[in-house]
């Protein structure tokens, strides 16, 4: 019993990732980006010189940059990239309100 058709004519890594993404309904890179954000946030919070707002903003910004590349390659939907834009904005406002530099 085969649930999904095998990939055909895969000559590049992006084609293979696109096939995996189609099998998982675009959730592969969404999970990768979410995991990356959490790992970056926790590792930045471990540094005592970082405030929570600074760590959140930096993590969201780095994940936003990666999500833009993933969107250009059509690995994630636009609405998911928009979430990272929103979270980066929230982090910037949080830093402004807190007075973090």
Secondary structure, DSSP 8 states (H G I E B T S, - for coil): --SS----S--SHHHHHHHHHHHTTTHHHHHHHHHHHHHHHHHHHTSTT--HHHHHHHHHHHHHHHHHHHHHTTSS-HHHHHHHHHHHHHHHHHHHHHT--
